[in-house]
Amino acid sequence: MKTKVRSNWSHAVLVCKKCSKKLEKKGRGFGPDDKRLSAALKRELGAGKGRKAQVGVIEVPCLDICPKGGVVVIDSRRPQNWRILTPDAPFADEIETLR
């Protein structure tokens, strides 16, 4: 049995699933298509399928921050800096910080 599996990820982006679902239920989304944040990030960052993608975008359970009208995001390159993304903020600018 294998004990290690290689991936092509340069880094991972963790997205709070609970925050994202709350915004989706309110009809607020991200990107030009008003999609769920994880889907919009996958499209914009060029994240493909699974471990062969350039960047990993992973929805994780509640991160216990629960901002009103925002979603908590953690970039694995800077785990000490958690970000709160809102649908009102310019999406292109937010994407550049996660590339």
VMD Tcl script that builds the backbone (N, CA, C; Angstrom):
set m [mol new atoms 297]
animate dup $m
set s [atomselect $m all]
$s set {name element resname resid chain x y z} {
  {N N MET 1 A 0.837 -1.185 0.000}
  {CA C MET 1 A 0.000 0.000 0.000}
  {C C MET 1 A 0.882 1.248 0.000}
  {N N LYS 2 A 0.466 2.265 -0.758}
  {CA C LYS 2 A 1.221 3.513 -0.826}
  {C C LYS 2 A 1.085 4.279 0.487}
  {N N THR 3 A 2.168 4.936 0.868}
  {CA C THR 3 A 2.126 5.777 2.059}
  {C C THR 3 A 2.230 7.257 1.695}
  {N N LYS 4 A 2.563 7.544 0.431}
  {CA C LYS 4 A 2.653 8.924 -0.041}
  {C C LYS 4 A 1.996 9.015 -1.409}
  {N N VAL 5 A 1.338 10.135 -1.654}
  {CA C VAL 5 A 0.724 10.403 -2.953}
  {C C VAL 5 A 1.142 11.813 -3.362}
  {N N ARG 6 A 1.611 11.955 -4.583}
  {CA C ARG 6 A 2.086 13.244 -5.081}
  {C C ARG 6 A 0.914 14.060 -5.629}
  {N N SER 7 A 1.009 15.371 -5.482}
  {CA C SER 7 A 0.014 16.243 -6.100}
  {C C SER 7 A 0.733 17.360 -6.838}
  {N N ASN 8 A 0.046 18.008 -7.758}
  {CA C ASN 8 A 0.618 19.117 -8.515}
  {C C ASN 8 A 0.273 20.474 -7.906}
  {N N TRP 9 A -0.343 20.486 -6.754}
  {CA C TRP 9 A -0.766 21.742 -6.130}
  {C C TRP 9 A 0.444 22.592 -5.735}
  {N N SER 10 A 0.355 23.880 -6.026}
  {CA C SER 10 A 1.364 24.809 -5.523}
  {C C SER 10 A 0.982 25.235 -4.106}
  {N N HIS 11 A -0.316 25.297 -3.843}
  {CA C HIS 11 A -0.841 25.613 -2.517}
  {C C HIS 11 A -2.316 25.232 -2.470}
  {N N ALA 12 A -2.910 25.337 -1.297}
  {CA C ALA 12 A -4.326 25.019 -1.133}
  {C C ALA 12 A -5.059 26.245 -0.581}
  {N N VAL 13 A -6.308 26.393 -0.980}
  {CA C VAL 13 A -7.174 27.456 -0.470}
  {C C VAL 13 A -8.343 26.768 0.228}
  {N N LEU 14 A -8.489 27.030 1.524}
  {CA C LEU 14 A -9.567 26.440 2.310}
  {C C LEU 14 A -10.717 27.434 2.398}
  {N N VAL 15 A -11.931 26.988 2.094}
  {CA C VAL 15 A -13.115 27.844 2.072}
  {C C VAL 15 A -14.130 27.296 3.068}
  {N N CYS 16 A -14.665 28.160 3.925}
  {CA C CYS 16 A -15.662 27.737 4.905}
  {C C CYS 16 A -16.969 27.386 4.191}
  {N N LYS 17 A -17.374 26.138 4.310}
  {CA C LYS 17 A -18.571 25.647 3.631}
  {C C LYS 17 A -19.841 26.269 4.202}
  {N N LYS 18 A -19.884 26.443 5.516}
  {CA C LYS 18 A -21.080 26.980 6.169}
  {C C LYS 18 A -21.334 28.429 5.746}
  {N N CYS 19 A -20.290 29.247 5.749}
  {CA C CYS 19 A -20.434 30.652 5.329}
  {C C CYS 19 A -20.900 30.734 3.877}
  {N N SER 20 A -20.305 29.897 3.038}
  {CA C SER 20 A -20.628 29.894 1.618}
  {C C SER 20 A -22.083 29.500 1.380}
  {N N LYS 21 A -22.552 28.504 2.118}
  {CA C LYS 21 A -23.948 28.068 1.985}
  {C C LYS 21 A -24.919 29.153 2.426}
  {N N LYS 22 A -24.579 29.870 3.508}
  {CA C LYS 22 A -25.444 30.947 4.002}
  {C C LYS 22 A -25.649 32.013 2.929}
  {N N LEU 23 A -24.560 32.414 2.263}
  {CA C LEU 23 A -24.675 33.424 1.215}
  {C C LEU 23 A -25.451 32.903 0.022}
  {N N GLU 24 A -25.239 31.635 -0.300}
  {CA C GLU 24 A -25.938 31.028 -1.440}
  {C C GLU 24 A -27.449 31.029 -1.201}
  {N N LYS 25 A -27.865 30.735 0.029}
  {CA C LYS 25 A -29.289 30.723 0.354}
  {C C LYS 25 A -29.902 32.116 0.246}
  {N N LYS 26 A -29.082 33.147 0.490}
  {CA C LYS 26 A -29.558 34.529 0.393}
  {C C LYS 26 A -29.518 35.044 -1.043}
  {N N GLY 27 A -29.034 34.217 -1.958}
  {CA C GLY 27 A -28.990 34.623 -3.361}
  {C C GLY 27 A -27.805 35.498 -3.702}
  {N N ARG 28 A -26.778 35.468 -2.872}
  {CA C ARG 28 A -25.574 36.265 -3.119}
  {C C ARG 28 A -24.431 35.321 -3.435}
  {N N GLY 29 A -23.703 35.611 -4.502}
  {CA C GLY 29 A -22.617 34.738 -4.906}
  {C C GLY 29 A -21.389 35.523 -5.314}
  {N N PHE 30 A -20.415 34.819 -5.864}
  {CA C PHE 30 A -19.144 35.418 -6.228}
  {C C PHE 30 A -18.882 35.255 -7.715}
  {N N GLY 31 A -18.093 36.178 -8.250}
  {CA C GLY 31 A -17.735 36.114 -9.661}
  {C C GLY 31 A -18.852 36.617 -10.549}
  {N N PRO 32 A -18.624 36.599 -11.852}
  {CA C PRO 32 A -19.614 37.123 -12.796}
  {C C PRO 32 A -20.905 36.308 -12.844}
  {N N ASP 33 A -20.847 35.036 -12.440}
  {CA C ASP 33 A -22.031 34.183 -12.514}
  {C C ASP 33 A -22.751 34.023 -11.178}
  {N N ASP 34 A -22.308 34.760 -10.150}
  {CA C ASP 34 A -22.882 34.640 -8.806}
  {C C ASP 34 A -22.880 33.200 -8.320}
  {N N LYS 35 A -21.727 32.570 -8.421}
  {CA C LYS 35 A -21.590 31.181 -7.999}
  {C C LYS 35 A -21.141 31.096 -6.544}
  {N N ARG 36 A -21.189 29.891 -6.027}
  {CA C ARG 36 A -20.642 29.609 -4.709}
  {C C ARG 36 A -19.145 29.913 -4.751}
  {N N LEU 37 A -18.572 30.384 -3.664}
  {CA C LEU 37 A -17.184 30.841 -3.661}
  {C C LEU 37 A -16.212 29.753 -4.120}
  {N N SER 38 A -16.364 28.535 -3.655}
  {CA C SER 38 A -15.420 27.480 -4.043}
  {C C SER 38 A -15.464 27.235 -5.550}
  {N N ALA 39 A -16.641 27.258 -6.144}
  {CA C ALA 39 A -16.771 27.058 -7.595}
  {C C ALA 39 A -16.145 28.220 -8.356}
  {N N ALA 40 A -16.367 29.444 -7.887}
  {CA C ALA 40 A -15.798 30.622 -8.541}
  {C C ALA 40 A -14.276 30.613 -8.436}
  {N N LEU 41 A -13.746 30.216 -7.279}
  {CA C LEU 41 A -12.293 30.151 -7.106}
  {C C LEU 41 A -11.678 29.086 -7.998}
  {N N LYS 42 A -12.316 27.937 -8.080}
  {CA C LYS 42 A -11.796 26.870 -8.935}
  {C C LYS 42 A -11.709 27.332 -10.384}
  {N N ARG 43 A -12.736 28.030 -10.832}
  {CA C ARG 43 A -12.750 28.503 -12.214}
  {C C ARG 43 A -11.673 29.561 -12.435}
  {N N GLU 44 A -11.570 30.529 -11.546}
  {CA C GLU 44 A -10.653 31.656 -11.741}
  {C C GLU 44 A -9.186 31.298 -11.484}
  {N N LEU 45 A -8.934 30.381 -10.550}
  {CA C LEU 45 A -7.559 30.014 -10.230}
  {C C LEU 45 A -7.027 28.901 -11.123}
  {N N GLY 46 A -7.862 28.355 -11.960}
  {CA C GLY 46 A -7.432 27.285 -12.848}
  {C C GLY 46 A -7.277 25.963 -12.123}
  {N N ALA 47 A -8.042 25.795 -11.070}
  {CA C ALA 47 A -7.982 24.549 -10.317}
  {C C ALA 47 A -8.773 23.496 -11.082}
  {N N GLY 48 A -8.099 22.456 -11.466}
  {CA C GLY 48 A -8.750 21.375 -12.190}
  {C C GLY 48 A -9.326 20.365 -11.224}
  {N N LYS 49 A -9.266 19.111 -11.639}
  {CA C LYS 49 A -9.822 18.048 -10.808}
  {C C LYS 49 A -8.759 17.468 -9.890}
  {N N GLY 50 A -9.104 17.324 -8.640}
  {CA C GLY 50 A -8.301 16.601 -7.678}
  {C C GLY 50 A -6.864 17.036 -7.548}
  {N N ARG 51 A -5.993 16.055 -7.373}
  {CA C ARG 51 A -4.596 16.333 -7.085}
  {C C ARG 51 A -3.787 16.745 -8.304}
  {N N LYS 52 A -4.366 16.688 -9.495}
  {CA C LYS 52 A -3.661 17.090 -10.706}
  {C C LYS 52 A -3.838 18.577 -11.016}
  {N N ALA 53 A -4.617 19.265 -10.223}
  {CA C ALA 53 A -4.851 20.694 -10.411}
  {C C ALA 53 A -3.613 21.494 -10.017}
  {N N GLN 54 A -3.552 22.747 -10.455}
  {CA C GLN 54 A -2.447 23.629 -10.080}
  {C C GLN 54 A -2.610 24.132 -8.650}
  {N N VAL 55 A -3.858 24.365 -8.256}
  {CA C VAL 55 A -4.185 24.879 -6.925}
  {C C VAL 55 A -5.320 24.030 -6.371}
  {N N GLY 56 A -5.252 23.728 -5.094}
  {CA C GLY 56 A -6.336 22.992 -4.456}
  {C C GLY 56 A -7.306 23.937 -3.787}
  {N N VAL 57 A -8.592 23.836 -4.124}
  {CA C VAL 57 A -9.647 24.621 -3.459}
  {C C VAL 57 A -10.505 23.613 -2.716}
  {N N ILE 58 A -10.518 23.726 -1.392}
  {CA C ILE 58 A -11.175 22.736 -0.557}
  {C C ILE 58 A -12.190 23.419 0.351}
  {N N GLU 59 A -13.435 22.914 0.336}
  {CA C GLU 59 A -14.443 23.391 1.278}
  {C C GLU 59 A -14.272 22.607 2.572}
  {N N VAL 60 A -14.180 23.340 3.669}
  {CA C VAL 60 A -13.991 22.724 4.981}
  {C C VAL 60 A -15.186 23.068 5.871}
  {N N PRO 61 A -15.419 22.285 6.923}
  {CA C PRO 61 A -16.529 22.610 7.836}
  {C C PRO 61 A -16.332 23.976 8.486}
  {N N CYS 62 A -17.282 24.383 9.263}
  {CA C CYS 62 A -17.296 25.708 9.892}
  {C C CYS 62 A -15.970 26.026 10.582}
  {N N LEU 63 A -15.468 27.250 10.339}
  {CA C LEU 63 A -14.223 27.714 10.948}
  {C C LEU 63 A -14.477 28.575 12.185}
  {N N ASP 64 A -15.730 28.671 12.613}
  {CA C ASP 64 A -16.144 29.371 13.838}
  {C C ASP 64 A -15.868 30.876 13.841}
  {N N ILE 65 A -15.824 31.500 12.698}
  {CA C ILE 65 A -15.707 32.953 12.629}
  {C C ILE 65 A -17.080 33.548 12.307}
  {N N CYS 66 A -17.763 32.987 11.320}
  {CA C CYS 66 A -19.118 33.345 10.919}
  {C C CYS 66 A -19.337 34.855 10.729}
  {N N PRO 67 A -18.668 35.458 9.750}
  {CA C PRO 67 A -18.880 36.884 9.489}
  {C C PRO 67 A -20.214 37.114 8.795}
  {N N LYS 68 A -20.837 38.228 9.084}
  {CA C LYS 68 A -22.091 38.557 8.400}
  {C C LYS 68 A -21.779 38.962 6.965}
  {N N GLY 69 A -22.392 38.277 6.015}
  {CA C GLY 69 A -22.255 38.642 4.607}
  {C C GLY 69 A -20.897 38.341 4.010}
  {N N GLY 70 A -20.140 37.420 4.588}
  {CA C GLY 70 A -18.825 37.092 4.054}
  {C C GLY 70 A -18.498 35.621 4.224}
  {N N VAL 71 A -17.384 35.220 3.618}
  {CA C VAL 71 A -16.923 33.836 3.692}
  {C C VAL 71 A -15.462 33.855 4.138}
  {N N VAL 72 A -15.124 32.985 5.089}
  {CA C VAL 72 A -13.751 32.884 5.588}
  {C C VAL 72 A -12.935 32.006 4.641}
  {N N VAL 73 A -11.736 32.494 4.300}
  {CA C VAL 73 A -10.845 31.789 3.385}
  {C C VAL 73 A -9.441 31.760 3.992}
  {N N ILE 74 A -8.780 30.592 3.893}
  {CA C ILE 74 A -7.412 30.450 4.389}
  {C C ILE 74 A -6.528 30.001 3.232}
  {N N ASP 75 A -5.452 30.742 3.002}
  {CA C ASP 75 A -4.458 30.385 1.991}
  {C C ASP 75 A -3.356 29.619 2.708}
  {N N SER 76 A -3.026 28.413 2.237}
  {CA C SER 76 A -2.046 27.579 2.925}
  {C C SER 76 A -0.639 28.182 2.926}
  {N N ARG 77 A -0.367 29.136 2.049}
  {CA C ARG 77 A 0.948 29.786 2.048}
  {C C ARG 77 A 1.074 30.783 3.192}
  {N N ARG 78 A -0.085 31.294 3.660}
  {CA C ARG 78 A -0.110 32.258 4.764}
  {C C ARG 78 A -1.209 31.861 5.753}
  {N N PRO 79 A -1.038 30.743 6.469}
  {CA C PRO 79 A -2.103 30.263 7.356}
  {C C PRO 79 A -2.376 31.176 8.550}
  {N N GLN 80 A -1.465 32.081 8.847}
  {CA C GLN 80 A -1.679 32.998 9.961}
  {C C GLN 80 A -2.631 34.146 9.594}
  {N N ASN 81 A -2.879 34.360 8.301}
  {CA C ASN 81 A -3.752 35.439 7.831}
  {C C ASN 81 A -5.022 34.872 7.220}
  {N N TRP 82 A -6.080 34.822 7.980}
  {CA C TRP 82 A -7.369 34.370 7.462}
  {C C TRP 82 A -8.050 35.564 6.811}
  {N N ARG 83 A -8.699 35.346 5.685}
  {CA C ARG 83 A -9.372 36.436 4.956}
  {C C ARG 83 A -10.878 36.250 5.006}
  {N N ILE 84 A -11.585 37.354 4.952}
  {CA C ILE 84 A -13.041 37.326 4.846}
  {C C ILE 84 A -13.394 37.978 3.517}
  {N N LEU 85 A -13.950 37.188 2.610}
  {CA C LEU 85 A -14.334 37.688 1.291}
  {C C LEU 85 A -15.826 37.962 1.276}
  {N N THR 86 A -16.192 39.101 0.713}
  {CA C THR 86 A -17.608 39.465 0.586}
  {C C THR 86 A -17.971 39.562 -0.884}
  {N N PRO 87 A -19.225 39.290 -1.226}
  {CA C PRO 87 A -19.642 39.389 -2.631}
  {C C PRO 87 A -19.549 40.816 -3.169}
  {N N ASP 88 A -19.546 41.814 -2.291}
  {CA C ASP 88 A -19.496 43.216 -2.717}
  {C C ASP 88 A -18.105 43.642 -3.165}
  {N N ALA 89 A -17.068 42.981 -2.654}
  {CA C ALA 89 A -15.688 43.339 -2.987}
  {C C ALA 89 A -15.375 42.956 -4.433}
  {N N PRO 90 A -14.478 43.696 -5.078}
  {CA C PRO 90 A -14.083 43.341 -6.450}
  {C C PRO 90 A -13.444 41.945 -6.478}
  {N N PHE 91 A -14.086 41.029 -7.155}
  {CA C PHE 91 A -13.656 39.632 -7.157}
  {C C PHE 91 A -12.283 39.458 -7.791}
  {N N ALA 92 A -11.983 40.204 -8.843}
  {CA C ALA 92 A -10.692 40.087 -9.531}
  {C C ALA 92 A -9.538 40.443 -8.598}
  {N N ASP 93 A -9.720 41.459 -7.749}
  {CA C ASP 93 A -8.684 41.840 -6.802}
  {C C ASP 93 A -8.446 40.763 -5.758}
  {N N GLU 94 A -9.517 40.147 -5.297}
  {CA C GLU 94 A -9.399 39.079 -4.307}
  {C C GLU 94 A -8.694 37.854 -4.884}
  {N N ILE 95 A -8.966 37.564 -6.143}
  {CA C ILE 95 A -8.343 36.418 -6.809}
  {C C ILE 95 A -6.831 36.613 -6.905}
  {N N GLU 96 A -6.395 37.824 -7.201}
  {CA C GLU 96 A -4.958 38.084 -7.350}
  {C C GLU 96 A -4.194 37.790 -6.063}
  {N N THR 97 A -4.797 38.015 -4.912}
  {CA C THR 97 A -4.112 37.727 -3.658}
  {C C THR 97 A -4.004 36.229 -3.397}
  {N N LEU 98 A -4.865 35.419 -4.035}
  {CA C LEU 98 A -4.864 33.980 -3.829}
  {C C LEU 98 A -4.094 33.219 -4.904}
  {N N ARG 99 A -3.640 33.870 -5.949}
  {CA C ARG 99 A -2.889 33.191 -7.023}
  {C C ARG 99 A -1.544 32.718 -6.548}
}
mol reanalyze $m
mol bondsrecalc $m
mol representation Tube
mol addrep $m
